[in-house]
Amino acid sequence: REEQVYRSICDKYKVEVKLPGKKGEEGKSNLEKYKELITEIYKEHNKDKLGEIDDLLAKYTGKEKTLYMAICKKYKVEPKVPESKK
């Protein structure tokens, strides 16, 4: 029940859900998952930014989803992040 309440609050305030011991798709951490997604976009739309991905992720620690969504919006790319299920 607590996890459901926590997820609802995160959804309401558009904050990334952080649960201890839980990994993203295929056992990858969120950081690795978003790094791959951002790399895909920059490879196609702005190769000059490829060398800056680690610095960007460090700057946006804990806000990787926000960073990814902003990059998707900037380059008009459909986000590949699944929405939270209610």
C-alpha positions in Angstrom: 0.0 0.0 0.0 2.8 2.5 0.8 4.4 1.9 -2.6 1.1 2.6 -4.3 0.7 5.9 -2.3 4.3 6.8 -3.1 3.8 6.2 -6.8 0.6 8.3 -6.8 2.4 11.2 -5.2 5.3 10.9 -7.7 2.8 10.9 -10.6 1.0 13.9 -9.2 4.2 16.0 -8.8 5.8 14.5 -12.0 8.8 13.2 -10.0 10.7 10.0 -10.9 9.8 7.0 -8.8 12.8 5.8 -6.8 12.4 2.6 -5.0 15.4 0.8 -3.3 16.5 -2.4 -4.9 14.4 -2.0 -8.1 16.1 -1.8 -11.5 14.8 -0.7 -14.8 14.3 -2.7 -17.9 16.4 -5.8 -18.4 18.2 -5.2 -15.0 19.6 -1.9 -16.1 19.6 1.1 -13.7 17.6 4.2 -14.7 20.8 6.0 -15.3 22.0 3.4 -17.8 18.6 3.3 -19.5 18.4 7.1 -19.9 22.0 7.3 -21.0 21.2 4.9 -23.9 18.0 6.7 -24.8 19.7 10.1 -24.8 22.7 8.7 -26.8 20.2 7.4 -29.5 18.7 10.9 -29.9 22.1 12.7 -30.0 23.5 10.2 -32.5 20.6 11.1 -34.9 20.1 14.8 -34.1 23.2 16.3 -32.6 26.4 14.3 -32.7 28.4 17.2 -31.2 26.6 16.6 -27.9 27.6 12.9 -27.6 30.7 13.8 -25.5 28.6 15.8 -23.0 26.1 13.1 -22.0 28.0 12.0 -18.8 28.3 15.6 -17.7 24.6 16.3 -18.4 23.6 13.2 -16.5 25.8 14.2 -13.6 24.2 17.7 -13.6 20.7 16.1 -13.6 21.3 13.4 -11.0 18.0 12.1 -9.9 16.2 14.0 -12.7 17.2 11.8 -15.6 13.7 11.4 -16.8 13.2 15.2 -16.8 16.3 15.6 -18.8 15.3 12.9 -21.3 11.8 14.4 -21.7 13.3 17.9 -22.4 15.7 16.5 -25.0 12.8 14.6 -26.7 10.8 17.8 -26.8 13.7 19.8 -28.2 14.3 17.4 -31.0 10.6 16.5 -31.5 11.2 12.8 -30.7 8.5 10.6 -29.2 9.7 9.5 -25.7 10.4 5.8 -25.2 9.8 5.9 -21.5 6.7 3.9 -20.5 4.2 5.9 -18.5 3.4 4.8 -14.9 0.4 2.5 -14.7 -2.3 3.4 -12.2 
